Each structure stands twice: as structure tokens, then as C-alpha cells.
Amino acid sequence: MMTKLVLRLLIFVGLLLNHAVMAGEPPAKVLFIGNSFTYYNNGLHRHYLRLGWASGIHDEANSRARILTISGGHLPEHEGGFEHVLRSDEWDVVVLQGHSLGPIDEDTAEPFRTTAKKFVELARKRGTRPVFFMTWAYTDRPEMTTELDKAYTDIGHELDAQVVPVGLAFATVTAERPDLLLRMDDARHPSMAGTYLAACTFFAALYRQSPEGLDYDAGLGRETATYLQQVAWKTVQGK
């Protein structure tokens, strides 16, 4: 009798917590699925966590972020490990990042969409909110911004899933501050400023508040960090 009562209480509490996350409460546990765009600069998840701690909403004791990444990986390549790592914790949010060309290349767009639908369904069955990571254009291919925006926006609308517009934030900074390099010399991978901008955009989108004023700057300096924080917030507000 007591065991059944305890079980019902645990289920009820779990439903309340899941409802809070769905209603817009800042998620305490976030799982990032992706490739080198996610793991560069010691991991996007670490900078995202530090911003959350700087906000005072979460701290090291009550929040967690983890990444599952494959170098050069496409989303379908995560099918072997996705369910396993999804079951490793009670994740509030799972972030899905495709290959930088995955959603827009003729040969990989459909496999990306098929896998995205499967992962979204699996996540929701566990009470985890799926979120898409809109990546950025290569330095020498600025037209990718529009293509990626459409591809991620379309799948987001189709699956009723949030899209974090990191690529649009990159495009704004590239246009406004060409001196502030967001990509490495290979024109693709993020510099520390790029990873920090991505982390700020995720903070703005998932916390639903501006990161401006947070004292974590990833070693970039206050002026640069403040500018990137502002761009992240404006981009999320405008999407």
C-alpha cells in the first residue's frame, strides 16, 4: 500500500517537473547531440553551464549538461548511441545538431529529417523536450545562412519543436563586426568567440531571458562578451 502511494507521488512530482520545463522554466539538465561544432573549445555545454551558474538560477549542484558528439558526424550516425545516452539521466532538454551541410545537402537532407523525427519522438516519450541547433554558414558560403534557417525552421514547425537560431546570430556578428572572428582559419569551426556566442544564444533561448550582464566571459573580455550577449538576445527575440 505504502509502496504504491510513494510510486504515485513520484510520478506526480515527475509530471509537475516536466510541466515546469515545458512551460518555460530554465532546464536544469541539457543533453547536446552533435559533432565538432558542439565539442570545439572544450564543449559548448560547458560554456552554457557557466552562463547558467552566473545567472544564479542554477549552480553546480543542481544542473548538468553533457555532449554526445562524432567528429564530422551527421545526425543519423547517432542512432547507435542516442537512446542509451538519453536514458542515462532525466534530461529536461535534448539539443539536436545536424552536420553543417546535413539539412541542406541534396544527399543528406532527407536522412536528417527522418532521424530528426525519430529522435524527437523518442525524446518526448521520455518527457524530454527536443530542441534544434541551427548552425552557421561557412565564411566563404554566406548563402548557407538562409538555407539553414529555412531547413531548421521547417523541421521545427513540422515537429512543433524549438529552434535555437545560432546561425542567425553568427550572420549578424559577421556583418556588424567583421573584425570579430567567429570561425577558425578553416572557415567552418567556431573560435572561442563563436562558441561563446552559441552558448549565449542557447542561454537566451532556453532561459528566456537576456544573458547581458552575466559576468562569465570565457576569457574574451567584457566589451566583446557584452556585445555577443546582446546579439544573442536580439536574435532570439526576433526569431
Summary of the structure (lengths in Angstrom):
residues: 239
radius of gyration: 17.7
end to end distance: 50.5
largest distance: 67.2
contacts: 778
relative contact order: 0.13
helix: 51%
strand: 11%
